Amino acid sequence: MLDLLKKRSETTSYGRNKPGKQYLLFSRNGCKPELAELARSDASVHIIGPEELTFAPTPDPVDRPTGSIGP
């Protein structure tokens, strides 16, 4: 799976010529032990689960100026 992700990332121009590519893999139910070990030993590989997919709290609507969009 990681090899496929790396191969596909090479075909896009996003981030090209920038050092330090990072690979984020999402898993709802965990991952194979080999991939977990790779993520521990390779700083460019990150496995995230549902608990890491959080959103920053938005300000109370009362605190937003009138006509403002977003946080």
C-alpha positions as CSV (number, residue, x, y, z in Angstrom):
1,M,0.0,0.0,0.0
2,L,2.8,2.4,0.9
3,D,4.6,1.6,-2.3
4,L,1.5,2.5,-4.3
5,L,1.1,5.8,-2.4
6,K,4.7,6.7,-3.1
7,K,4.4,5.8,-6.8
8,R,1.3,7.8,-7.2
9,S,2.8,10.8,-5.4
10,E,5.6,10.9,-7.9
11,T,3.2,11.4,-10.7
12,T,1.8,14.7,-9.3
13,S,3.6,18.0,-9.4
14,Y,2.4,18.9,-5.9
15,G,5.4,19.3,-3.6
16,R,7.8,18.6,-6.4
17,N,11.4,19.8,-5.8
18,K,10.7,20.2,-2.1
19,P,12.6,18.1,0.4
20,G,10.9,16.1,3.2
21,K,7.9,14.4,1.7
22,Q,5.6,13.0,4.3
23,Y,3.2,10.1,3.7
24,L,-0.1,10.0,5.7
25,L,-2.0,6.8,5.8
26,F,-5.5,6.7,7.3
27,S,-6.8,3.6,8.9
28,R,-10.2,3.1,10.7
29,N,-9.3,-0.3,12.0
30,G,-5.6,-0.3,12.4
31,C,-2.9,-1.6,10.0
32,K,-0.7,-4.5,9.4
33,P,2.2,-5.0,11.8
34,E,4.7,-4.4,9.0
35,L,3.3,-1.0,8.2
36,A,3.1,0.0,11.9
37,E,6.8,-1.0,12.2
38,L,7.7,1.0,9.1
39,A,5.9,4.1,10.5
40,R,7.9,3.7,13.8
41,S,11.2,3.4,11.9
42,D,10.6,5.9,9.0
43,A,9.9,9.5,10.1
44,S,8.2,10.2,6.7
45,V,5.5,7.7,7.2
46,H,2.5,8.5,9.5
47,I,-0.5,6.4,10.3
48,I,-3.6,8.2,11.5
49,G,-6.8,6.9,12.8
50,P,-10.2,8.5,13.5
51,E,-9.1,9.8,16.8
52,E,-6.4,12.0,15.1
53,L,-8.9,13.5,12.7
54,T,-10.0,16.4,14.8
55,F,-11.0,19.9,14.0
56,A,-10.1,23.0,15.9
57,P,-12.9,24.5,17.8
58,T,-14.6,27.4,16.2
59,P,-15.2,30.6,18.1
60,D,-18.6,31.2,19.6
61,P,-20.8,32.9,16.9
62,V,-21.4,35.7,19.3
63,D,-17.6,36.5,19.2
64,R,-17.5,36.7,15.4
65,P,-17.9,40.0,13.6
66,T,-21.1,40.4,11.6
67,G,-20.7,39.1,8.1
68,S,-17.6,37.0,8.9
69,I,-17.3,33.6,7.4
70,G,-15.4,30.8,9.0
71,P,-13.4,30.7,12.2
